[in-house]
Amino acid sequence: MTATSEPDDSFHVFDTTLRDGAQREGINLTVADKLAIARHLDDFGVGFIEGGWPGANPRDTEFFARAQEEIDFKHARLVAFGATRRAGAKASEDPQVRALLESGAGVITLVAKSHDRHVELALRTTLDENLAMVADTVSFLKGEGRRVFVDCEHFFDGYRANPEYAKAVVRAAAGAGADVVVLCDTNGGMLPAQIQAVVSTVLADTGARLGIHAQDDTGCAVANTLAAVDAGATHVQCTANGYGERVGNANLFPVVAALELKYGKQVLPEGRLREMTRISHAIAEVVNLTPSTHQPYVGVSAFAHKAGLHASAIKVDPDLYQHIDPEQVGNTMRMLVSDMAGRASVELKGKELGVDLGGDREVVARVVERVKERELRGYTYEAADASFELLLRGEVEGRPLKYFEVESWRAIVEDRPDGTHANEATVKLWAKGERIVATAEGNGPVNALDRALRVALEKIYPQLAKLDLVDYKVRILEGVHGTQSTTRVLISTTDGAGEWSTVGVAENVIAASWQALEDAYTYGLLRAKVEPAK
């Protein structure tokens, strides 16, 4: 279905995740995936969603058929992508041009050659015939009632080689009625000053409405997109999270954030910018790629502060070390506690975790010293908030938070003659005055320990049945004495409502894992609001 309201046509946010973004190595979208992403993009409020190339493959053809039946677009227009007619043919008789019409999309993007060498070597036709192909196809589709955007492929490289011909392609498209002519940095080799100069010149010489499509091969796609806007472009093509061929495309989220927060352009419906972090992560889940932690605006580290100097300033005014309020893009500020931490870092982290330090400078000083001492031994608390919170609460209470006391544990790996292995663990502990001995097998010694600990505790603490280990990382740290080394283990656990990480450090991986497991179960009971042992 079509969008329910007409968008502001003075500036276009055009998303091509479903076409150009899908060309990224490691992404293979099903029709269901494309439908899910389209819903997220429409929810975000982009003006146009390029769905793919109908007629080029069955998946894209099916997507267009289903999208118009299954998605009630609130903000976006669905766009079909295709090429100009073939050399020597008529647009009205070209099968792939007809397929664009049959897709039912109200907007069509045509890719056109604007580099003279590509015309002659790739299309194997004349420069004049290429101009005719552009004009004929645009005119035909406009006559059929479609909005038409023209992507001038390899425009900037073509402009460098033959600027007059590159501009002639722009004029041919605009003269035939194209709504926007998009200048494409297809090879991604341009820099912002170059983009701005070329766009300014082309705009002045042709009078066409211009857009920009930037690849990120120089790491400048976002900057190049904004440089084009500075030069007068009013149509930006981007992909969610910067997905795309080779190193990717201009990233939709920093481009939109810059336009709204830095340029003062309202390019999204009111209030949708606050959904940006959620939308970014949701799309990452659909494509099955881990969200980039350091992505601008939406990464979990985008507003994370580690240095003690930063924390001291942030305690006075968060804006001193943040360029925007993270809530504007649906993100949050985080304090990281490490051996670089000072009093302010610990106080702010305590506030973030809901632990009232009561202005007790002695407690804060003890926590700072413990963190520095333990990180010197290999612990890391910036990646293990749950372990830090247990440490912090222990200092505030004057004793460790305990739900059980471990008497002993052991893990056995048996190497059998047939080449298989058996892993068994035994845990002996006390909980609520009861001594419990539990044994379990697992597919590794750590898994066996996890199962044994669960068997021992679940009857007393049924809340633990909800817990699942979702990630397990091991790092061998540099040895301190000769060939000896220290092992650090990070474990991520979920209860279905949230996820937390704990850390353990020891001279062997099993002991380090046990520490992290103990913290994981203790923190799980704390989250479940179970009263600890007195």
C-alpha positions as CSV (number, residue, x, y, z in Angstrom):
1,M,0.0,0.0,0.0
2,T,1.1,3.6,-0.5
3,A,2.1,6.0,2.3
4,T,-0.9,7.7,4.0
5,S,0.5,11.2,3.8
6,E,2.5,13.2,1.3
7,P,6.1,13.8,2.5
8,D,7.8,17.2,2.3
9,D,9.3,17.1,-1.2
10,S,11.9,19.8,-0.6
11,F,14.5,17.4,0.7
12,H,14.6,13.6,0.2
13,V,16.0,10.9,2.5
14,F,16.4,7.9,0.1
15,D,17.3,4.5,1.6
16,T,18.9,1.8,-0.6
17,T,19.6,-0.8,2.0
18,L,17.4,-3.4,0.3
19,R,19.3,-3.0,-3.0
20,D,22.8,-1.5,-2.6
21,G,23.1,-2.5,1.1
22,A,22.3,-6.1,0.3
23,Q,25.4,-6.2,-1.9
24,R,27.6,-6.3,1.3
25,E,29.6,-9.4,1.7
26,G,27.9,-11.6,4.3
27,I,24.4,-10.3,3.8
28,N,21.9,-12.5,2.0
29,L,18.4,-11.2,2.5
30,T,15.3,-13.4,2.1
31,V,12.0,-11.8,1.0
32,A,10.9,-11.9,4.6
33,D,14.1,-10.1,5.7
34,K,13.5,-7.4,3.1
35,L,9.9,-6.9,4.3
36,A,11.0,-6.6,7.9
37,I,13.7,-4.1,7.0
38,A,11.2,-2.1,4.9
39,R,8.9,-1.9,7.9
40,H,11.7,-0.6,10.1
41,L,12.8,2.0,7.6
42,D,9.2,3.2,7.1
43,D,8.8,3.4,10.9
44,F,12.0,5.5,11.1
45,G,10.4,7.9,8.6
46,V,12.6,7.9,5.5
47,G,11.0,9.3,2.4
48,F,11.9,6.6,-0.1
49,I,12.8,2.9,0.1
50,E,14.5,1.3,-2.9
51,G,13.4,-2.3,-2.8
52,G,15.5,-3.8,-5.5
53,W,15.4,-4.6,-9.2
54,P,12.1,-6.2,-10.2
55,G,12.5,-8.5,-13.1
56,A,16.2,-9.0,-12.6
57,N,15.6,-11.8,-10.1
58,P,12.6,-13.7,-8.6
59,R,13.2,-12.5,-5.1
60,D,13.0,-8.8,-5.9
61,T,9.9,-9.4,-8.0
62,E,8.2,-11.2,-5.2
63,F,9.2,-8.5,-2.7
64,F,7.5,-5.8,-4.7
65,A,4.3,-7.9,-5.0
66,R,4.2,-8.7,-1.3
67,A,5.4,-5.3,0.0
68,Q,2.4,-3.5,-1.6
69,E,0.0,-6.0,-0.2
70,E,1.5,-6.6,3.3
71,I,3.0,-3.3,4.3
72,D,0.9,-0.2,5.2
73,F,3.6,2.4,4.5
74,K,3.1,5.4,6.7
75,H,5.9,7.6,5.5
76,A,8.0,6.0,2.7
77,R,7.4,5.6,-1.0
78,L,8.5,2.3,-2.5
79,V,11.1,2.6,-5.3
80,A,11.9,0.2,-8.1
81,F,15.5,0.2,-9.5
82,G,16.4,-0.6,-13.1
83,A,18.4,0.5,-16.1
84,T,17.8,2.7,-19.1
85,R,16.6,0.9,-22.2
86,R,19.0,-1.1,-24.3
87,A,20.9,0.6,-27.2
88,G,18.9,0.6,-30.4
89,A,15.6,-0.4,-28.7
90,K,12.5,1.6,-27.7
91,A,11.9,2.1,-24.0
92,S,8.2,1.1,-24.4
93,E,9.3,-2.3,-25.8
94,D,12.2,-3.0,-23.5
95,P,11.3,-6.0,-21.2
96,Q,13.2,-4.8,-18.2
97,V,11.7,-1.3,-18.5
98,R,8.2,-2.9,-18.7
99,A,9.1,-5.0,-15.5
100,L,9.7,-1.7,-13.7
101,L,6.1,-0.6,-14.5
102,E,4.7,-4.0,-13.6
103,S,6.3,-3.8,-10.2
104,G,3.6,-1.3,-9.3
105,A,6.1,1.1,-7.7
106,G,5.1,4.7,-8.0
107,V,8.8,5.8,-8.1
108,I,11.5,4.4,-10.3
109,T,15.3,4.9,-10.2
110,L,17.1,4.4,-13.4
111,V,20.9,3.8,-13.5
112,A,22.5,5.6,-16.4
113,K,26.1,5.7,-17.7
114,S,27.7,9.2,-17.3
115,H,31.4,8.2,-17.9
116,D,32.2,8.3,-21.6
117,R,34.6,5.2,-21.3
118,H,31.9,3.2,-19.7
119,V,29.4,4.1,-22.4
120,E,31.8,2.9,-25.1
121,L,33.4,-0.1,-23.4
122,A,30.6,-1.4,-21.2
123,L,27.5,-0.5,-23.1
124,R,29.3,-0.7,-26.4
125,T,27.3,2.1,-27.9
126,T,27.9,5.7,-28.9
127,L,27.8,8.7,-26.6
128,D,24.8,10.2,-28.5
129,E,22.9,6.9,-28.3
130,N,23.5,6.8,-24.5
131,L,21.9,10.3,-24.2
132,A,19.0,9.1,-26.2
133,M,18.6,6.0,-24.0
134,V,18.4,8.2,-21.0
135,A,15.9,10.7,-22.4
136,D,13.7,8.0,-24.0
137,T,13.4,5.9,-20.9
138,V,12.7,8.8,-18.6
139,S,10.1,10.2,-21.0
140,F,8.4,6.9,-21.3
141,L,8.2,6.3,-17.6
142,K,7.0,9.8,-16.9
143,G,4.3,9.4,-19.5
144,E,3.2,6.3,-17.6
145,G,2.7,8.4,-14.4
146,R,5.8,7.5,-12.5
147,R,8.2,9.7,-10.6
148,V,11.7,9.1,-12.0
149,F,15.1,9.5,-10.4
150,V,18.2,9.0,-12.5
151,D,21.4,7.6,-10.9
152,C,24.4,8.9,-13.0
153,E,26.8,6.0,-12.4
154,H,30.5,6.8,-12.0
155,F,29.6,10.5,-12.4
156,F,32.6,12.0,-10.6
157,D,35.1,9.8,-12.4
158,G,33.3,10.6,-15.6
159,Y,33.3,14.3,-14.8
160,R,37.0,14.3,-14.3
161,A,37.6,12.5,-17.7
162,N,35.0,14.5,-19.7
163,P,33.1,17.1,-17.8
164,E,31.0,18.3,-20.7
165,Y,29.7,14.8,-21.5
166,A,28.9,14.1,-17.8
167,K,26.9,17.3,-17.7
168,A,25.2,16.4,-20.9
169,V,23.8,13.2,-19.3
170,V,22.5,15.3,-16.4
171,R,20.8,17.6,-18.9
172,A,19.3,14.7,-20.9
173,A,17.7,13.3,-17.8
174,A,16.5,16.6,-16.4
175,G,15.2,17.7,-19.8
176,A,13.2,14.5,-20.2
177,G,11.5,15.2,-16.9
178,A,13.6,13.4,-14.3
179,D,12.5,14.6,-10.8
180,V,16.1,14.2,-9.4
181,V,19.4,13.5,-11.1
182,V,21.7,11.7,-8.6
183,L,25.5,12.1,-8.9
184,C,27.1,8.8,-7.9
185,D,30.6,8.4,-6.6
186,T,30.4,4.7,-7.6
187,N,34.0,3.9,-6.9
188,G,34.0,5.8,-3.6
189,G,37.3,7.6,-4.4
190,M,36.3,11.2,-3.9
191,L,37.0,13.6,-1.0
192,P,34.6,16.3,0.4
193,A,36.2,19.3,-1.2
194,Q,36.1,17.6,-4.6
195,I,32.4,16.6,-4.2
196,Q,31.4,20.1,-3.1
197,A,33.2,21.8,-6.1
198,V,31.7,19.4,-8.7
199,V,28.2,19.5,-7.3
200,S,28.3,23.3,-7.2
201,T,29.5,23.6,-10.8
202,V,27.0,21.0,-12.1
203,L,24.1,22.7,-10.3
204,A,25.0,26.1,-11.7
205,D,25.6,24.8,-15.3
206,T,22.5,22.5,-15.6
207,G,19.9,23.9,-13.2
208,A,18.8,20.3,-12.5
209,R,17.7,19.1,-9.1
210,L,20.6,17.1,-7.8
211,G,21.1,14.2,-5.4
212,I,24.2,12.4,-4.1
213,H,25.1,8.7,-3.8
214,A,28.5,8.1,-2.1
215,Q,30.4,4.9,-1.5
216,D,32.8,4.8,1.5
217,D,36.0,3.6,-0.1
218,T,38.0,6.6,1.3
219,G,36.1,6.6,4.6
220,C,34.4,9.8,3.5
221,A,30.9,8.7,2.4
222,V,29.1,10.6,5.1
223,A,31.3,13.7,4.8
224,N,30.9,13.5,1.0
225,T,27.1,13.3,1.3
226,L,27.0,16.4,3.6
227,A,29.5,18.2,1.3
228,A,27.0,17.7,-1.6
229,V,24.2,19.0,0.6
230,D,26.4,22.1,1.3
231,A,26.7,22.5,-2.5
232,G,23.0,22.4,-3.1
233,A,22.0,18.7,-3.3
234,T,18.5,18.1,-1.9
235,H,18.4,14.3,-2.2
236,V,20.7,11.9,-0.2
237,Q,21.0,8.2,-0.9
238,C,22.2,6.1,2.1
239,T,22.0,2.6,3.6
240,A,21.3,1.5,7.2
241,N,24.5,1.1,9.2
242,G,26.5,1.9,6.0
243,Y,25.9,-1.6,4.5
244,G,27.0,-1.9,0.9
245,E,29.4,-3.3,-1.6
246,R,33.1,-3.3,-0.7
247,V,33.4,-1.1,2.4
248,G,29.9,0.2,2.1
249,N,27.8,3.2,1.5
250,A,27.0,6.5,3.2
251,N,25.5,5.5,6.6
252,L,21.9,6.6,6.9
253,F,22.0,7.3,10.6
254,P,24.9,9.8,10.9
255,V,23.7,11.5,7.7
256,V,20.2,12.0,9.1
257,A,21.4,12.9,12.6
258,A,23.7,15.5,11.1
259,L,21.0,17.0,8.9
260,E,18.5,17.2,11.8
261,L,20.9,18.2,14.7
262,K,23.7,20.1,12.9
263,Y,22.0,21.6,9.9
264,G,18.6,22.1,11.5
265,K,16.7,20.4,8.7
266,Q,13.7,18.3,9.7
267,V,14.0,15.4,7.3
268,L,12.1,12.9,9.4
269,P,8.6,13.0,10.9
270,E,8.5,14.6,14.3
271,G,9.9,12.5,17.1
272,R,11.4,9.7,14.8
273,L,15.0,10.7,15.4
274,R,14.7,9.3,19.0
275,E,14.0,5.9,17.4
276,M,17.3,5.9,15.5
277,T,19.4,3.7,17.9
278,R,16.5,1.1,18.1
279,I,16.0,1.0,14.3
280,S,19.8,0.6,13.7
281,H,20.1,-2.3,16.0
282,A,16.8,-3.9,14.8
283,I,18.1,-3.9,11.2
284,A,21.4,-5.3,12.3
285,E,19.5,-8.2,13.9
286,V,17.6,-8.9,10.7
287,V,20.8,-9.0,8.6
288,N,22.4,-11.1,11.3
289,L,25.4,-8.8,11.8
290,T,26.6,-7.7,15.2
291,P,25.9,-3.9,15.6
292,S,29.0,-1.8,15.5
293,T,29.7,-0.7,19.1
294,H,31.6,2.4,17.9
295,Q,29.2,3.6,15.2
296,P,28.5,7.3,15.6
297,Y,25.3,8.3,17.4
298,V,23.8,4.7,17.7
299,G,26.8,2.6,18.9
300,V,26.8,1.4,22.5
301,S,30.1,3.2,22.9
302,A,29.0,6.4,21.2
303,F,28.4,8.1,24.5
304,A,30.7,6.0,26.8
305,H,33.2,7.7,29.0
306,K,36.2,6.1,30.5
307,A,38.9,8.7,31.4
308,G,38.7,10.1,34.9
309,L,39.1,13.7,33.6
310,H,36.1,13.3,31.4
311,A,34.0,11.9,34.2
312,S,34.9,14.8,36.5
313,A,33.7,17.3,33.8
314,I,30.6,15.2,33.0
315,K,29.6,15.2,36.7
316,V,29.4,19.0,36.4
317,D,27.8,19.2,32.9
318,P,27.4,16.2,30.5
319,D,27.6,18.6,27.5
320,L,31.3,19.3,28.3
321,Y,32.3,16.0,26.7
322,Q,29.3,15.1,24.6
323,H,28.4,16.8,21.3
324,I,24.6,16.1,21.7
325,D,22.3,14.7,24.3
326,P,22.2,10.9,23.6
327,E,18.5,10.8,24.2
328,Q,18.0,12.8,21.0
329,V,18.9,9.7,19.0
330,G,17.6,7.1,21.5
331,N,20.9,6.3,23.0
332,T,22.3,6.6,26.6
333,M,25.4,7.9,28.3
334,R,27.5,5.2,29.9
335,M,30.4,5.4,32.4
336,L,33.1,2.9,32.0
337,V,35.1,1.9,35.1
338,S,38.7,0.9,34.6
339,D,42.1,1.6,36.1
340,M,41.8,5.1,34.6
341,A,38.8,5.7,36.8
342,G,38.7,8.5,39.4
343,R,36.2,9.3,42.1
344,A,33.8,11.0,39.6
345,S,33.7,7.9,37.4
346,V,32.7,5.7,40.3
347,E,30.1,8.1,41.6
348,L,28.5,8.5,38.2
349,K,28.7,4.7,37.5
350,G,27.0,4.1,40.9
351,K,24.3,6.5,40.0
352,E,23.8,4.8,36.6
353,L,23.5,1.4,38.4
354,G,21.2,2.7,41.0
355,V,23.6,2.3,43.9
356,D,23.5,5.1,46.4
357,L,27.0,6.0,47.6
358,G,25.6,8.7,49.8
359,G,28.5,11.0,49.1
360,D,30.8,8.6,51.2
361,R,34.2,9.6,49.9
362,E,35.8,6.8,51.9
363,V,33.7,4.1,50.1
364,V,34.4,5.8,46.7
365,A,38.1,5.8,47.4
366,R,38.1,2.1,48.4
367,V,36.3,1.2,45.2
368,V,38.7,3.2,43.0
369,E,41.7,1.5,44.6
370,R,40.1,-2.0,44.3
371,V,39.3,-1.4,40.6
372,K,42.9,-0.3,39.9
373,E,44.4,-3.2,41.9
374,R,42.2,-5.8,40.3
375,E,42.6,-4.4,36.7
376,L,46.4,-4.6,37.3
377,R,45.8,-8.4,37.9
378,G,43.9,-8.7,34.6
379,Y,40.2,-7.9,35.4
380,T,38.3,-5.6,33.2
381,Y,35.2,-3.9,34.5
382,E,34.3,-1.7,31.5
383,A,33.2,-4.9,29.8
384,A,31.7,-6.5,32.9
385,D,29.2,-4.1,34.5
386,A,27.6,-6.9,36.5
387,S,30.8,-7.8,38.3
388,F,31.5,-4.2,39.0
389,E,28.1,-3.7,40.5
390,L,28.6,-6.6,42.8
391,L,32.0,-5.2,43.8
392,L,30.4,-1.8,44.4
393,R,27.5,-3.1,46.4
394,G,29.9,-5.2,48.5
395,E,31.9,-2.1,49.4
396,V,28.8,-0.1,50.3
397,E,27.4,-3.0,52.4
398,G,30.8,-3.7,54.0
399,R,30.7,-7.4,52.9
400,P,30.3,-9.3,49.6
401,L,26.8,-10.0,48.3
402,K,26.2,-13.7,48.9
403,Y,23.4,-16.1,48.1
404,F,25.5,-19.2,48.6
405,E,28.9,-20.3,50.0
406,V,31.0,-22.5,47.8
407,E,32.8,-25.3,49.7
408,S,34.6,-26.7,46.7
409,W,34.3,-27.5,43.0
410,R,36.1,-29.7,40.5
411,A,35.9,-30.5,36.8
412,I,37.1,-33.7,35.2
413,V,37.9,-34.3,31.6
414,E,38.2,-38.0,30.7
415,D,40.0,-39.0,27.5
416,R,38.5,-42.3,26.3
417,P,40.2,-45.0,24.1
418,D,37.7,-44.4,21.3
419,G,38.8,-40.8,21.0
420,T,35.8,-39.2,22.7
421,H,35.8,-37.1,25.9
422,A,33.6,-37.1,29.0
423,N,33.3,-33.9,31.0
424,E,32.0,-34.0,34.6
425,A,31.8,-31.4,37.3
426,T,31.0,-31.6,41.0
427,V,30.0,-28.6,43.1
428,K,29.7,-28.6,46.9
429,L,28.1,-25.5,48.5
430,W,25.9,-24.2,51.3
431,A,22.7,-22.2,50.6
432,K,20.1,-21.2,53.1
433,G,21.7,-23.4,55.8
434,E,21.6,-26.5,53.6
435,R,24.7,-28.4,52.3
436,I,24.3,-29.4,48.7
437,V,26.4,-31.7,46.5
438,A,25.6,-31.7,42.8
439,T,27.2,-33.5,39.8
440,A,26.6,-32.9,36.2
441,E,28.0,-33.7,32.7
442,G,28.5,-31.2,29.9
443,N,29.9,-30.8,26.5
444,G,33.0,-29.2,28.1
445,P,34.4,-28.6,31.6
446,V,32.9,-25.1,31.8
447,N,29.5,-26.3,30.6
448,A,29.6,-29.1,33.1
449,L,30.4,-26.7,35.9
450,D,27.5,-24.4,34.8
451,R,25.1,-27.4,34.9
452,A,26.3,-28.6,38.2
453,L,25.9,-25.1,39.8
454,R,22.4,-24.9,38.3
455,V,21.5,-28.3,39.6
456,A,22.7,-27.3,43.1
457,L,20.9,-24.1,43.3
458,E,17.7,-24.3,41.3
459,K,15.6,-26.1,43.9
460,I,16.4,-23.3,46.4
461,Y,16.4,-20.5,43.9
462,P,13.9,-21.4,41.1
463,Q,14.5,-18.0,39.6
464,L,17.7,-19.4,38.1
465,A,15.7,-21.5,35.7
466,K,15.3,-18.4,33.5
467,L,19.1,-17.9,33.1
468,D,21.0,-18.8,30.0
469,L,24.6,-18.2,29.1
470,V,24.7,-16.5,25.7
471,D,28.4,-15.7,25.2
472,Y,31.7,-16.9,26.5
473,K,35.1,-15.2,25.7
474,V,38.6,-16.3,26.8
475,R,41.7,-14.1,26.6
476,I,45.2,-15.2,27.5
477,L,46.9,-12.2,29.2
478,E,50.6,-11.5,29.1
479,G,52.6,-13.6,31.6
480,V,54.1,-12.0,34.7
481,H,56.7,-14.6,35.6
482,G,58.5,-16.2,32.7
483,T,56.2,-18.4,30.7
484,Q,53.3,-18.2,33.2
485,S,50.2,-16.5,31.9
486,T,46.9,-15.3,33.3
487,T,43.5,-16.1,31.7
488,R,40.6,-13.7,31.6
489,V,37.0,-15.0,31.0
490,L,34.0,-12.9,30.1
491,I,30.6,-14.5,30.3
492,S,27.3,-12.9,29.1
493,T,24.1,-14.1,30.7
494,T,20.4,-13.4,30.1
495,D,17.2,-13.9,32.0
496,G,15.1,-13.1,28.9
497,A,14.5,-9.6,30.0
498,G,18.0,-8.3,30.0
499,E,21.7,-9.3,29.5
500,W,24.7,-8.8,31.7
501,S,28.4,-9.6,31.7
502,T,30.7,-10.9,34.4
503,V,34.5,-11.4,34.5
504,G,36.9,-13.9,36.1
505,V,40.7,-14.0,36.2
506,A,42.9,-16.9,37.2
507,E,46.0,-18.9,36.2
508,N,43.8,-21.4,34.3
509,V,40.7,-21.1,32.2
510,I,38.5,-23.3,34.4
511,A,39.1,-21.3,37.6
512,A,38.6,-18.0,35.7
513,S,35.3,-19.4,34.3
514,W,34.1,-20.4,37.7
515,Q,34.6,-16.9,39.0
516,A,32.6,-15.4,36.2
517,L,29.9,-18.1,36.6
518,E,29.6,-17.3,40.4
519,D,29.1,-13.6,39.6
520,A,26.7,-14.4,36.8
521,Y,24.4,-16.4,39.1
522,T,24.7,-14.0,42.0
523,Y,23.8,-11.0,39.8
524,G,20.9,-13.0,38.3
525,L,19.5,-13.5,41.8
526,L,20.0,-9.8,42.5
527,R,18.1,-8.8,39.4
528,A,15.3,-11.2,40.5
529,K,15.1,-9.2,43.7
530,V,16.0,-12.2,45.9
531,E,17.1,-11.3,49.4
532,P,20.7,-12.2,49.9
533,A,22.0,-14.2,52.9
534,K,22.6,-12.3,56.1
